[in-house]
Structure formats: C-alpha cells, structure tokens
Amino acid sequence: MRVISFKADEDFLEQVDKLARRMNLSRSELIRVAIESFIKINGNNINISSLTKKLKEI
C-alpha cells in the first residue's frame, strides 16, 4: 500500500482520532474506509466543481 499525506487542522484530527478509537480502527483505516465509502456512494456521479465548492465551505 502506498503512503499519502494531507494537511488537516487539529480539531479535525481530534475528531478523527476520537471516532477511530470508538471504532477500534487506526486513523489510517478510518480515513481509508471513509474515502472508500464516499466513492462507493458517489461512484462516477461526482461533480468535481460542486464537490470543490462544498469542500471550500467546510
């Protein structure tokens, strides 16, 4: 498996870590599952410009 990195603020990481502990997963496993679920739900129907706009609002 390849390693990737991304930037995240402390509050986000705290939420990720808290959820990962509750689910008995590592941070990496939780993020991987979340992204896999997002892709399965949205598949090829992802509107990149709409997604980018929504992500900027977060």
PAGULO-261271 format. One record per residue (C-alpha): x, y, z. Coordinates in steps of 0.05 Angstrom, whole numbers, padded with zeros to 5 digits, always signed. Example, Ala and Ser with C-alpha at 12.3 -4.5 7.8 and 13.67 -1.06 7.14 Angstrom:
BEGIN
+00246-00090+00156;+00273-00021+00143;
end
This chain:
BEGIN
+00000+00000+00000;+00026+00069-00016;+00032+00125+00035;-00002+00192+00023;-00004+00255+00065;-00052+00314+00072;-00060+00375+00116;-00113+00378+00169;-00126+00424+00228;-00121+00400+00300;-00197+00399+00312;-00208+00354+00252;-00153+00306+00274;-00182+00303+00344;-00250+00284+00316;-00218+00232+00270;-00178+00202+00327;-00238+00200+00374;-00280+00164+00322;-00223+00117+00304;-00216+00097+00378;-00291+00085+00384;-00290+00041+00322;-00225+00006+00343;-00190+00029+00279;-00126+00065+00265;-00130+00136+00238;-00108+00110+00170;-00160+00055+00170;-00216+00103+00187;-00196+00153+00133;-00189+00096+00082;-00258+00068+00100;-00289+00138+00096;-00260+00152+00027;-00278+00082+00002;-00350+00093+00026;-00354+00161-00007;-00330+00132-00073;-00379+00073-00069;-00437+00120-00054;-00420+00172-00107;-00384+00129-00158;-00376+00164-00225;-00430+00214-00207;-00382+00261-00171;-00388+00332-00197;-00317+00358-00185;-00335+00432-00186;-00393+00422-00138;-00351+00380-00092;-00294+00431-00093;-00343+00487-00076;-00373+00447-00018;-00304+00429+00009;-00284+00502+00010;-00345+00517+00053;-00322+00468+00107;
end
